Amino acid sequence: MAFPDTFLDELFARTDMVELVSRYVPLKRQGSDYKGLCPFHGEKTPSFSVSPDKQLFYCFGCGAGGGALQFVMRAENLDFADAVHFLADRAGLPVPEENADRDARRRRDAVYRLNRAAARYFHETLLSPAGEAGRAYCRARGLSQGAVTRFGLGYAPDSWDGLIRTMTEAGFEKADLLEAGLVVRNKTGGLYDRFRGRLIFPIVDLRRQVVGFGGRVLDGSAPKYLNSPDTPVFAKNRHLFALNTAKNTKQGRLILAEGYMDVISLHQAGFDCAVASLGTALTDAQALLLARYTKEVVLAYDMDNAGQSAARRAIEMLGRSGVSVKVLRLRDAKDPDEFLRRYGREALAALLAGSETQTEYRLSTLAARFDLTNDEGRLGFCREAAALLASLPGAAERDVYTRRAAEMCRVSFEALTADVKRERARQARRADRELARRASRPDRTIQPRAREMRYENPRSASAEEEVVRMLFHDPSLLEEAAGLVTADDFSVPLLGRVFTILCERYREGRASYALDGDLTPDEMSHFARLASRPASSAYGARALRDCAAVIGEESALRRAEPAGKDPLLVLQKAKYESQIS
């Protein structure tokens, strides 16, 4: 990406990695670094590390790593250019647009314009005679005209090319329609509308851009709901329906429901804090998105088995994101929309006020699995309740819920407390073993995770890693390193390139950690893995010379091989000449 080096250096200098990452996941200081649960994969034992000195992050669990730009690219699902804009907006730094990737930005802008035009077409169709079926459905579901307008609902007529004809007449290209996911290519190469005979829900992102659509059938055909596919501006596992509105709520929490209609009904009833995932189970990315805007989420999932199973998974994900979770138990209704239509706003407000904490919910659902009238059921409940209670972080919280669980199964508080203490000790031992295993994993082999970066010469690569690590940690070694080895001596092209970049940056007086613009995400993750381990700084120049000698020896062997010479003789000759010179 052709952003000026001076601009990127200033951008990195203005970005605090710890402050940036803390917006997505809670961090705790441990020594000179900060630790937390990885925001990019599910885990219970912290393996995610942020170094404020190096301005790098690395996860020893999944291998994700890099600098500020790589973090934003992963967390916000952005490409490099958009990540630069994201950080620049936070830092109040103007972006030199003339050097941006114009082609990629043109494609995204074209999709945004097309989505806006399509949303207008769907909405106008709903209000026209052709949209009577959609309007009748809205009336039957109790949606007001105000709610229809506020959410920009629309209708896709049951036509194979209604949208295609309207958009092409407006000057849009069919290729853009295909890239926006609004049309589908058939087996013969023809195009047809993706959404037909459906009520349309525009999906709006936090920048108030229409990024995609959801469509609901009005009859009993399948699939009931259809969403836009992933496009240059949309990934359904990273967006939440109505968050663009709900993020401004004054109610101090967000309600997470399952469907579009639930959310619209809740907003219409005055609960403007409702959002929904887009036809999928909650993802880690969506949980982190929620955590950016609230400290409390109330789960209002359907009361069927699938909904309650999804609720249990969501509780775990939201807990990892540092969000307090409560669960709304709907009585005599399968979802919030049905409950509101049957009992009204005040009844739902009363339920929300008495919603269960996530621990109460988990204990009650656990109790429902056992017959607590017999000894076997009570013992089974105690075993699983002890594991749940032992995982609670606060002593007071454990005490309160241990007492409640003891009452539920009619055992003494002291007996269950003893079980919880034993289980907590067992969980601590298991966590310690896992931490030890993860800490030792990088040292068991120097082979990187990515298949495309497998080392062909581990001996040389190990020394090359050490040289790169030492240079990164101690720039004063630059001059001596440059006199001992060159990038051509490196057996791993990536490490040779990093060596060259570091040398150039130090000579120019630039920050060593600002490598995001020079390496790919996989390469940056690999470099972060290396930088996260301490170099042999205790030996300084001596360690550098030892590593350089290994690199030189292996380089001499490689150069000798193509000429058909005996590499051992070449190496012996090189050593002899160095001794007598």
N, C-alpha and C positions, 0 to 999 in steps of 0.2 A: 504494500500500500504506500502510495507516494506522498504521505504527509511529511512536511519538513522535519528534520531531526530536532531542530531547535524547539519547534512546537511540541513534539512528543516529549522531549526532556522536561519542558515546563509543565506539561500535563501530568507526568509522573511525579514531578516534584510537589505538585499541589494535591496529589491524591494520597491519603493516608490509608494503607491497606487494612489496618485494624478497624478503623472507623467504617470503611466501606463494607467489609465482611460482616461486621457486627449488625448491620441493617438486615442481614439475612439469617444469621444464626448466632446464638449467644456464645461468647468466648470468655474463657477464664485464663488469667495470666499464670504461666508455669515457667519460672526462670525468666529467661530473656524472650521467650515466645508466648504465644497465646494458643490455647487448645479448645476444641469444641467438637460437636458431632458434625460429620461431613454433610453439607447441603446437597451433594450430588449422588449419594446412595444411602440406603437405609442402614443404620447401625445403632447399636446401643452403647458401645464402648467408644469414647472419643479417639479418633485416629487422625483428625484434621488439625493441621498446624499452620499458624500464620506468624511469619517473622517480620516484626516492624523494622528491624535494621536492614534486612535484605529486601524488604518489600515483596515478599514471595509467599505463596501458600502452597501446601502440599498435603495430600491425603495418603497415608500409608496403607489405607484399606483398598481404595479403588484406583489409586495412581494418578488422580487428577492433580494438576499443579500448574503454576505459572505466576504471572504478575497481575496487576489490576485489570488490564484489558482482557486477559484470558478468563479471569473470574467473572467479569461482567458478561462476556460472550456466553459462558456456560449458564450463569444464573438467570440472564434475561433472554436467552435464546436469540442473540444478536450476532450478526457477522462483524468482521473487524471494523469496518467503517462506522457502523451504527454504534458499536461499543465506544469508539473514539468520541462520537457525538454525545453519547450518554454521559461519559466521564467529563467531557468539556462543559456540558450543561451544569453538572454538579459543581464544577470548579469555577464557573463563570468565565470561561476562557473561549474567545471566538475561534471558530474552526476555519482554517484556510480552505474554503470549499473548492477552489480551483484545482486542488490536487486529489480530491476524493474520487472514488471509483464511480464515475458517472454512469456506466452501463448498468451496474447492479442497482444504483439508486434510481435510474430511469425505470427499471423493471418494477421495483417496489412502488414507485409513485404511480406507474400505470395501473397496477393492481389496486392501489388505494382509490384512484379516480374511478376505476371500473366498479369497485364495490359500492362506492357512494351512488353511482348512477343506477346500479342494480337495486340497491335498497330503495331508491326513489321509485323505480319502476314497480317493484313489488308492493310498496305502500300505496301508490296511486291505483294499482290494479285492485287492491283490497277495497278501496273506496269507490271503485267504479262498478257498473252493473256486472262485469265479469267476475267480481269478487264477492258476490252474494253468498256463495257457499262458505267462504271464509268469515264473513260478517255474521252469518247465522251461527257458526261454531263459537265465535267470540261471545255472542249474546247468550248462548246456551251455557257457556262456562262462567258467565257473570262478569265479563270484562267490560269496563266502562270505555267510552270513547276516549276519555282522558288517558287511560292506561294504554290503549292502542296507539295513541299519538306519542305518548312519552317514551314508549319502547320502540317506536317506529315499526310496528308489526306490519306484515305484508302478506300477499297471497300470490302464489305461483300457479297460473292457470294450467289445467291439464292439457298442455300442448307440448309437442316435441321441440318446437323452435321459437316459441313466443319471445323468450329473452334474447336468443341469438339475433332474431330479426330486428328487435328494438335497439339492441346495443350496436350492431353493425351499421344500422341507419344513422345512429348518433356519431359514427366515426371511429368506433373501437374496432381493433383487429381481432380476428378469431383466435390468433395465437395468444393474445392477452386473456381472452375469455377462458381458454384452456389452462393457462398458467394460474389464473385466479380460482380455478376449480369450479367455475360456474357451468361448464359444459363437460361432456364426456365424449370420448372418441369410441365409436363402435368398431366391430371387427372389420368392416369394409373401409374404414378410414373416415367415415362421416361423423359429424358432430350433432349432439342433441342436448337439450337442457337437462342439467342434473336434477333440479327441483321442479316437480310437476304435480299439480293437484295438492299442494301443501300450504299450510299456514307457515309463514316465514318469520323467524326471529333473527334480526341482525345482531351480530356479536361485535361489540365495540370495545376497543382496548382503552388503556388508561390515558392515552393521548387523544381520545375521542375519535379515533379513526375506525371505520368499519373494516374489520379484518376477515370476517367470514359470516356464515349463515347457518342456522339450524332450521330444519323443516319438519313439520308434523303432519302426518296424513289425517284426513278428515273422515275416513272410513276405517274399516278394520284390517286393511292391508298391511303388509310388512315390507320394509322395516317401519316401525312406528315413528321413529325419529331418524333423520338423516342430517349429518353435519358436513360442512365443507371439508375437503381433504387438507392436508398440510400444504401450504403455499409459501412463497417468499415472505409473507407478512403474517402467517397464521400457523400455530401449532396448538391443537386443542388441549394437549396435556399441560400447557403453560398459560392458559387463559381461564378466566372465570366469568360467567355470564353476570352482567349488571354490576361488576366491581367498579366500573367507571362512575357509577352513581352511588353505590353503597359506601365507597371509601370516604364520602363526605358526611356520613351519618353522624348525628350527635347522640346516638343511643349507647355509645360506649362498648359495642360488641358487634359482631357479624353473625348472621344466621346462615348456615350452610345447608341448603336443600339439594334435592336431587335433580329437579326438572325446571324447565323454563316456566311452565304454568304455575308451579309452586311459588317461584320468585315473584312473578308479576302479581299474583294474588296477594302475597305478603306486602309488597310495596303498595298496592292499591288499598290495603287495610291500614296503612300507616307504618308498617315495619320496613322502613327504607334502608335497612341494613342487611337485606337478604341477597345472597349470591348462590350460584350453582356451578358445579363442574359440568363439563360439556359432554354428557353421554358416556363418561368413563368413570371408573373409581378414582378417588382423589389421588393425585400424584404428589411426590415430594416437592416438585417445582410449584404446584398450586398451594401446598401447605406453606411454603416459604413466602409466597405471594400474600397469603392471608396474614402471616406474621408481620409483614411490613406495615399493615394498616390497623391491626387490633391486637389486644392482649387476651381477648376472650372470644371463643367461637362456640356457638350453640348449634349442635347437630340436629337438624330437623329432617331426618331421612324417613323414607317409607317404613311402615311397620311390618312389612312382610319379611321373610327370612333373608332375602337378598339384601334388603335395605339395612337390616340389623347387622348382617355380616360386613357390609360396607362401612357401617358406623364403627365397628370394632377396629377395622383397618385404619380408618380416618383418625380415631383417637390416638393410635400409636404414632402415626405420621405427624399429627399436630403437636403431640407431646415432644417429639424430637425437635420441633421448630420453636419450642419455648412458649407455646400458646396454652392458656388455660382452657379446658374443654368442658362443656356441659352438654347434656343430652336431653332433648325434648321428647317425652313419651306421649304420643297422641292416643287418645282414648276414643274408640268407636269411629275411627276414620283411618284410612290408609295413608294419607299424606296431608300436608298443611293446607293445600288447596281445598280438599274435601272437608277438612275440619272447619275452615273459615266459612265455607258455604253452608255448613250444617249448623254451626254453633255461634259464629260471629267473632268479631275482633276481641271483645272483652274476655271471652272464654279463653282465647289463645293467649292473651296477655297474662291471664292468671296462671296458665300452664308454664309460660316462659319464666314467670317469677319464681315458680317452684321447680324449675328444671333440675335434674340430677347432676351432680358433679360426675366427672368421668369415672372416678373410683366407685361412687355409689352405683353407677350404671353397670360397671364391670362386675361388682359384687352381686348385684341383683340378677344379672344374666347368668352368672356362674351358679348362683343358688338354684336357678330354674332348671339347671341340668342335673341336679341331684335330688333324690328323695330324702329330705331332711327329717323324715319321721322314723327312719331306721338307722342303726349304727353304721352300716356300710356306707350309706349315702352321706352321713355327717362326716365320716373320716375322709371320704373322697373330697368333699367340699373343703375341709380343713387343709388338706395337702395343697390343693390348687390356690386356695385363698392365701395361704402362707407365702407362696411364691409371688403372688400379686402384691401383697402387703409389703414384702421385703424389698420390692423394687421402688417403693415410694421414697422420695429423697429426704423428707423432713421427719424428725422424730415425733413431733406433735401430730403430724398427719398420720403417721403409722399408728400412734396410740389411739387416736379417735376412731380410725376405721378398723383397727384390730378389735376394739371393744364392740363395735357394731357387728362385725363378722361373728364374734363369739356369741352375741345374743341371737343372731340369725340361726346358728346351728346348735345352740344350747350347750356350749362347752364353756369352761371357765376362761376368763380373760388371761389368767396366768399361764394356763396350758397353751393357749394359742400364741401368746407372746413368746413363749419359749420356742415354739416351732418357727415363728417368724425370725427370731434371732439366729437360729441354726441355719435357716434358709438364706438369710442375709450374709452370714459368714461364708456360706458355700458360693453364693453369687460373687462375693468379693474375691474369693480364691480363683474362680473361673475368669473373672475380669483381669486379674493380675496375670494369669497364664496367657490370656489372649493378648494383653499388652506386650508381654515379653516375646511372644511369638511374632507379633507385628514389628516390634523394634528390631528383632534379629533378622527378619526376612530380607531387607535390602542387602545385608552383609553375607547371606548364604550364597548368593550368586551375583555376579555383576551384570548378568544379562538383563537388559531392559525389558519392559512389558511388551512394547509394540513389536510385532513380528517383523516389520520392515526395517527395524534397527538392531537386528541380532548381530552380535559381535563375532567376527570370523577369527579374530586374534585376541582372546581374553587377556593374555599377559600384557600385550601392548595397551589394550583398551583400559585395563585397570590403572596403568601408569598415566594414561592420557586423562582419565577421570580425575586422578589426584592432582595433576597439573592444573586442569581447569578449575577444580575446587580451590586450590591454593591461590591461584590468581584472583578468583572472585572474592576470596576472603581477605587477601593481602595484596593490594595493587603495587606495593613497594617491590615485589618480586618481578615486576614486568620486564625491566631491562635485562636482568639476568636470564629470565625465561626466553626472551626473544633471541638471546645470544646462544642458547643451547639447542633449541628445536625450532622448526618451522611447521606451519600447517601441513605441508607436504609430507612430513614425517609421520603424521597421525594415520593410524589404520582405520579410524572411524571418521568418515567425512563430517558428520554432525559435530563431533568434538573438535575437529580441526577448524570448522567454521566458527564455533563458539570461541575457540582460542584466538582466532583472527579478530573477531568482533570485540572481544574484551581488550585486546592489545590496542585496537584502533580507538576504542572509547576512552581508555585511560590516557592515551597520548593526546586526545582532543579535550581531555578534562571533563568528559561526560560521565553520567551515572552508569555504574556497571549493571544495575539490576534492570534497566529499561530495555529488555530484549524482546518484549512482546511483538514489536513490529518487524523483527528480523527472523523469528522462528515460527513454525506452524504450531497449532495447539498441541499436537503429540510431541513435537520436539521441545516445546516449552515445558510440558509436563516432565519429560525426561530430564531436562536441565534442572528443574525445581527439585527433582528427586536427588540429584547429585549435590545441589547447593544446600539441601536440608541436612546433609551429614557433614560433620566438622572435618576440615582438612587437617593434615598433620602439621599444624602450625608450630608445634613444639620444636620441630627440627628445622623449620624455616628453609633457608637456602640449601642446606644439606639434603633435605627430603626432595627438594626440587631437582637437584643435580642427580640424585639416585633415580628418580622417575624419568628424567630426560635421558639418562644412560640406557634405561630399558627401552624407551621409545626409539632411540637411535639404533640400538642393536636390532630390534625387530624390523625397523625400516631398512637397514642394510641387508637383512635376510630377504626381504620382499624384493628389493631392487636387484638382488643377485639372481633370483629365480628365473626371470625371463631370459637372461643371457645364457642359461644352461650351466652356470657355474655352481660349484659346490658351496652352498651357503655357509657351511661351517668354516671352510677355508677362508671365505671372504670376511667372516666375522673375526676370525683369529688374526688375519692380516690387519684389519682395521684397529683391533685392540693393540697389536704390536706397534703400528705406526703412531698411535696416540701416546704410547709409553715413551717412545724415543724422540718424539717431537718436543 
